[in-house]
Amino acid sequence: MNDQQRPTASLSILLDGLIDFAGLFPPAKLEMDQMVSAWERGLASEHAWMLGRVIVPVSRLDEFARAAEGRMPADVDEDPWVISALISPSAESPFAAQVEAITRFNETWATEGSGGAIVDVVEFKAGGATALDRMLDELPDDLFPFVELPLDEDLRGLLAVLVGSDAGAKVRTGGIRPEFYPDVDQLADFIVQCAKADVPWKATAGLHHPLRRRNEAVPAMEFGFLNVFTAALLARRSEDVTSAEIVPMLTAEDLSEVTFGQDAIQWGEHHFTREEIEDARISFSLSFGSCSFDDPWNDLEALGLLNAEQ
C-alpha cells in the first residue's frame, strides 16, 4: 500500500480485516471460479489488509476446494485462506453432518504441508434458546460460531445463551428485498444489547458503502459500514448508553461531523481513542459480510479517506 492510499491510524484500525467476502451471494452471485478469482485478486491488492474471511456454504466446500486447488497458499510459511462456513441444517444434511463436513475439509486442507485453507468460523441461524444451546454443544472448540438473531423478537434469551458460550451474534443489515433491511431502532437495539451482554457480533448484507444512502434498486435505505462500526464504539463505551444515543450515528449520510485522525475518531461530541477502537474491533464489532469489496474500497477512495492527510 503506497503512502497516497494509507488511511489515518484511527481509520486503519477501524477497517483492518473488516470485510468478509461473500461473493457467492446476491446481488453479485458469482460462480465459484469467479468468486475464487476475485478473492485471489483481493488478497493481492494494496487494500488486502481490509479483508477478513471468505464466506462459503458448507454444502459448497468441496466445490470451493476444486476451484481453489493450486491457487491457495502452498508454502507452510504463508498464511492460509481463512473461511467462514455457512451451516444450513436440513433433513438431508443435519447440523452434525455439516460440522463433520467442515472437519473433513480442515483435515484435507489445513494440514501442514498439504494445506492452504482453513475453516475457523461458522455461521448459522438461531432456532430457539434450547435448540441453540444444543447446536453450540455440538461444535468443536476450534470453530467460532456467529449466530444470526431475529431482530423482531426479544434478543435477551438468545444473547443469554451466547454469553455462556464462546460465540458471537450476527445481524442481517440488508439484502435483495426491502423487508431484509432492519429499521434503525432495531439495529441500534441489537448493537446496544450486544454491548450490555458483552457478546461480539458481525453484520451481513447491505453494507457495501461507507455511509447511509438510498438504494433505489431494492428500494431501501442502506446502512453504511462507517456508521455501523463507529456507532458500535459508542455502544461499547458504557452500559448506560441507550439505543437512542447511537441512532444519529447510524443515520448520518455525510462526514460533516466526523474526523478520522491519527490518534482518534471524532464524531460530533464523541471522541474515540485508538485504544477504544482497537478494543472494539478485536472483541466486539468484528466484521461484516459483503458480496463486493470493490464497492467499499472505491467509495472510501472517493471520500478521500485512504489519504492520510484527511
C-alpha positions as CSV (number, residue, x, y, z in Angstrom):
1,M,0.0,0.0,0.0
2,N,1.5,3.3,-1.0
3,D,1.5,6.5,1.0
4,Q,-1.2,8.1,-1.0
5,Q,-3.6,5.4,-0.1
6,R,-2.7,4.8,3.5
7,P,-5.5,5.9,5.9
8,T,-5.0,7.6,9.2
9,A,-4.2,5.3,12.1
10,S,-7.6,5.5,13.7
11,L,-9.4,4.6,10.4
12,S,-6.9,1.9,9.6
13,I,-7.7,0.2,13.0
14,L,-11.4,0.6,12.3
15,L,-11.1,-1.0,8.8
16,D,-8.5,-3.7,9.5
17,G,-9.9,-7.1,8.5
18,L,-13.4,-5.7,8.5
19,I,-14.7,-7.1,5.2
20,D,-15.7,-10.8,4.9
21,F,-16.1,-11.6,1.2
22,A,-19.4,-13.1,0.3
23,G,-19.1,-13.1,-3.5
24,L,-21.3,-16.2,-3.9
25,F,-24.3,-14.4,-2.6
26,P,-26.7,-11.9,-4.1
27,P,-26.6,-9.4,-5.6
28,A,-23.2,-10.4,-7.0
29,K,-23.9,-14.1,-7.0
30,L,-20.6,-15.1,-8.6
31,E,-19.9,-18.6,-9.9
32,M,-17.4,-20.4,-7.7
33,D,-14.5,-20.0,-10.0
34,Q,-15.3,-16.3,-10.4
35,M,-15.5,-15.9,-6.7
36,V,-12.2,-17.6,-6.1
37,S,-10.5,-15.5,-8.7
38,A,-12.0,-12.3,-7.1
39,W,-10.8,-13.4,-3.7
40,E,-7.3,-14.1,-5.1
41,R,-7.3,-10.6,-6.7
42,G,-8.4,-9.0,-3.5
43,L,-5.7,-10.7,-1.4
44,A,-3.1,-9.4,-3.9
45,S,-4.4,-5.9,-3.8
46,E,-2.9,-3.0,-1.9
47,H,-6.2,-2.9,0.2
48,A,-5.9,-6.6,1.2
49,W,-5.4,-5.6,4.8
50,M,-9.2,-4.7,5.0
51,L,-10.2,-8.3,4.1
52,G,-11.0,-10.9,6.7
53,R,-12.5,-14.2,5.6
54,V,-14.1,-15.7,2.6
55,I,-17.7,-17.0,3.1
56,V,-18.6,-20.4,1.7
57,P,-21.7,-22.6,2.5
58,V,-20.7,-26.0,3.9
59,S,-22.6,-27.6,1.0
60,R,-20.1,-26.0,-1.4
61,L,-16.9,-26.5,0.4
62,D,-15.8,-29.4,-2.0
63,E,-16.7,-27.2,-4.9
64,F,-14.6,-24.4,-3.4
65,A,-11.7,-26.8,-2.9
66,R,-11.8,-27.9,-6.6
67,A,-11.8,-24.3,-7.8
68,A,-9.1,-23.1,-5.4
69,E,-6.7,-26.1,-5.7
70,G,-3.4,-24.9,-6.9
71,R,-4.3,-21.3,-6.1
72,M,-4.3,-21.4,-2.3
73,P,-1.1,-20.7,-0.4
74,A,1.2,-23.7,-0.7
75,D,4.2,-22.7,1.4
76,V,3.8,-23.6,5.1
77,D,5.2,-20.1,6.0
78,E,2.3,-18.4,4.2
79,D,-1.0,-17.6,5.9
80,P,-3.8,-19.9,4.8
81,W,-7.0,-18.6,3.3
82,V,-9.4,-18.4,6.2
83,I,-13.1,-19.4,5.6
84,S,-16.3,-18.7,7.4
85,A,-18.6,-21.6,6.6
86,L,-22.4,-21.2,6.5
87,I,-24.3,-24.0,8.1
88,S,-27.9,-24.6,6.9
89,P,-29.3,-27.7,8.5
90,S,-31.8,-29.7,6.5
91,A,-33.4,-33.2,6.7
92,E,-30.8,-34.5,4.3
93,S,-27.9,-32.8,5.9
94,P,-28.4,-32.1,9.6
95,F,-26.3,-29.8,11.8
96,A,-23.9,-32.6,13.0
97,A,-23.3,-33.8,9.4
98,Q,-22.3,-30.3,8.3
99,V,-20.0,-30.0,11.2
100,E,-18.4,-33.3,10.2
101,A,-18.0,-32.0,6.6
102,I,-16.1,-29.0,8.0
103,T,-13.8,-31.3,10.0
104,R,-13.1,-33.3,6.8
105,F,-12.3,-30.2,4.9
106,N,-9.9,-29.0,7.5
107,E,-8.2,-32.4,7.7
108,T,-7.5,-32.2,4.0
109,W,-6.7,-28.5,3.5
110,A,-5.4,-27.2,6.9
111,T,-2.9,-29.9,7.5
112,E,0.7,-28.7,7.5
113,G,2.3,-29.4,4.1
114,S,-1.0,-30.0,2.3
115,G,-3.0,-27.1,3.4
116,G,-3.8,-23.6,2.2
117,A,-7.2,-23.1,3.7
118,I,-9.0,-23.5,7.0
119,V,-12.5,-23.1,8.3
120,D,-12.3,-21.4,11.7
121,V,-15.6,-19.7,11.8
122,V,-19.2,-20.9,11.2
123,E,-22.4,-19.0,10.8
124,F,-26.0,-20.2,11.3
125,K,-29.4,-19.0,12.3
126,A,-30.8,-19.3,15.8
127,G,-33.8,-21.6,16.4
128,G,-34.8,-21.1,20.0
129,A,-32.7,-20.9,23.1
130,T,-32.9,-24.7,23.7
131,A,-32.0,-25.6,20.2
132,L,-29.2,-23.0,20.1
133,D,-27.7,-24.4,23.2
134,R,-27.7,-27.9,21.7
135,M,-26.1,-26.7,18.5
136,L,-23.4,-24.9,20.3
137,D,-22.6,-28.0,22.3
138,E,-22.1,-29.9,19.0
139,L,-19.4,-27.6,17.7
140,P,-15.7,-28.4,18.2
141,D,-13.7,-25.9,20.2
142,D,-11.7,-24.8,17.1
143,L,-14.8,-23.4,15.4
144,F,-16.1,-20.0,16.4
145,P,-19.8,-19.6,15.8
146,F,-21.8,-16.5,14.8
147,V,-25.5,-17.0,15.4
148,E,-27.9,-14.9,13.3
149,L,-30.5,-13.4,15.7
150,P,-34.1,-12.4,14.7
151,L,-34.5,-8.7,15.3
152,D,-38.2,-8.8,15.6
153,E,-38.0,-10.9,18.8
154,D,-36.7,-10.2,22.3
155,L,-33.0,-10.8,22.0
156,R,-32.2,-11.3,25.6
157,G,-32.9,-15.0,25.8
158,L,-30.7,-15.9,22.9
159,L,-28.0,-13.5,24.0
160,A,-28.0,-15.2,27.4
161,V,-27.1,-18.4,25.7
162,L,-24.3,-16.8,23.8
163,V,-22.9,-15.2,27.0
164,G,-22.3,-18.6,28.4
165,S,-20.6,-19.8,25.3
166,D,-17.6,-18.8,23.2
167,A,-19.8,-17.5,20.5
168,G,-20.9,-14.3,18.7
169,A,-24.1,-12.8,17.4
170,K,-24.9,-12.0,13.7
171,V,-27.2,-9.3,12.4
172,R,-28.7,-9.1,8.9
173,T,-28.5,-5.5,7.8
174,G,-29.9,-5.8,4.3
175,G,-30.5,-7.9,1.3
176,I,-32.2,-8.0,-2.1
177,R,-35.7,-7.1,-0.8
178,P,-36.8,-4.2,1.4
179,E,-38.0,-6.5,4.2
180,F,-34.5,-7.7,4.7
181,Y,-33.4,-4.3,6.0
182,P,-34.0,-3.7,9.7
183,D,-35.2,-0.3,10.8
184,V,-32.8,2.0,12.6
185,D,-34.2,1.3,16.1
186,Q,-33.9,-2.5,15.6
187,L,-30.3,-2.3,14.6
188,A,-29.4,0.2,17.3
189,D,-31.1,-2.1,19.9
190,F,-29.1,-5.1,18.6
191,I,-25.8,-3.3,18.9
192,V,-26.6,-1.9,22.4
193,Q,-27.9,-5.2,23.7
194,C,-24.7,-7.0,22.5
195,A,-22.6,-4.4,24.2
196,K,-24.5,-4.8,27.5
197,A,-24.2,-8.6,27.3
198,D,-20.5,-8.3,26.1
199,V,-21.3,-10.5,23.1
200,P,-19.2,-10.0,20.0
201,W,-21.0,-9.7,16.7
202,K,-20.8,-9.4,12.9
203,A,-23.2,-8.0,10.3
204,T,-24.2,-9.4,6.9
205,A,-25.6,-7.9,3.7
206,G,-26.5,-4.3,2.8
207,L,-23.2,-2.7,3.9
208,H,-21.5,-2.2,0.6
209,H,-21.0,1.6,1.1
210,P,-19.4,3.6,3.9
211,L,-22.3,5.9,4.7
212,R,-26.1,5.7,4.9
213,R,-27.7,6.0,1.5
214,R,-30.8,5.3,-0.6
215,N,-30.5,2.1,-2.8
216,E,-33.2,2.6,-5.4
217,A,-32.6,-0.9,-6.8
218,V,-34.1,-2.6,-3.8
219,P,-35.5,0.0,-2.8
220,A,-34.4,0.7,0.7
221,M,-32.3,3.0,2.9
222,E,-29.0,1.2,3.4
223,F,-26.8,1.5,6.4
224,G,-23.1,2.5,6.0
225,F,-20.3,0.4,7.4
226,L,-18.7,3.5,8.8
227,N,-21.9,4.4,10.5
228,V,-22.5,1.0,12.0
229,F,-19.0,0.3,13.2
230,T,-18.4,3.8,14.7
231,A,-21.8,3.6,16.4
232,A,-20.6,0.4,18.0
233,L,-17.7,2.3,19.6
234,L,-20.2,4.5,21.4
235,A,-22.3,1.5,22.5
236,R,-19.2,-0.3,23.7
237,R,-18.2,2.7,25.9
238,S,-20.7,2.4,28.7
239,E,-23.5,0.2,29.9
240,D,-25.5,3.4,30.3
241,V,-25.5,4.2,26.5
242,T,-29.0,3.8,25.1
243,S,-30.2,2.8,21.6
244,A,-31.5,6.3,21.0
245,E,-28.0,7.7,21.6
246,I,-26.4,5.8,18.7
247,V,-29.2,6.4,16.2
248,P,-27.8,9.7,15.0
249,M,-24.5,7.9,14.0
250,L,-26.4,5.1,12.2
251,T,-28.4,7.7,10.2
252,A,-25.7,10.2,9.2
253,E,-25.4,10.5,5.4
254,D,-22.2,12.6,5.3
255,L,-19.0,13.1,7.1
256,S,-19.7,16.7,8.2
257,E,-19.3,15.8,11.9
258,V,-16.6,13.2,11.5
259,T,-12.8,13.4,11.6
260,F,-10.6,10.3,11.3
261,G,-7.4,11.5,12.9
262,Q,-4.2,9.8,13.7
263,D,-4.9,9.3,17.4
264,A,-8.7,9.3,17.5
265,I,-12.1,9.3,15.7
266,Q,-14.1,12.4,16.4
267,W,-17.8,12.1,15.6
268,G,-19.7,15.2,16.8
269,E,-19.2,15.4,20.5
270,H,-17.8,11.8,20.8
271,H,-14.1,11.2,20.9
272,F,-12.9,7.6,20.4
273,T,-9.2,6.8,21.1
274,R,-7.1,4.4,19.1
275,E,-7.2,2.1,22.1
276,E,-11.0,2.1,22.2
277,I,-11.2,1.4,18.5
278,E,-8.8,-1.5,18.7
279,D,-10.6,-3.0,21.7
280,A,-13.9,-2.9,19.9
281,R,-12.6,-4.4,16.7
282,I,-10.8,-7.2,18.5
283,S,-13.5,-8.2,20.9
284,F,-16.8,-6.7,20.0
285,S,-17.7,-5.3,16.5
286,L,-15.8,-7.9,14.4
287,S,-16.7,-7.8,10.7
288,F,-19.4,-7.5,8.0
289,G,-20.1,-9.8,5.1
290,S,-20.3,-8.2,1.6
291,C,-20.6,-9.7,-1.9
292,S,-18.2,-6.9,-3.1
293,F,-15.0,-5.5,-1.7
294,D,-14.6,-3.1,-4.7
295,D,-17.6,-1.0,-3.7
296,P,-16.3,-0.3,-0.2
297,W,-12.8,0.4,-1.5
298,N,-13.9,2.7,-4.3
299,D,-16.2,4.7,-2.1
300,L,-13.5,5.1,0.6
301,E,-11.2,6.4,-2.1
302,A,-13.9,8.8,-3.5
303,L,-14.4,10.2,0.0
304,G,-10.6,10.8,0.3
305,L,-10.4,8.5,3.4
306,L,-7.5,6.5,2.1
307,N,-5.3,9.6,2.1
308,A,-3.6,10.1,5.5
309,E,-4.0,13.9,5.2
310,Q,-7.7,13.6,5.9
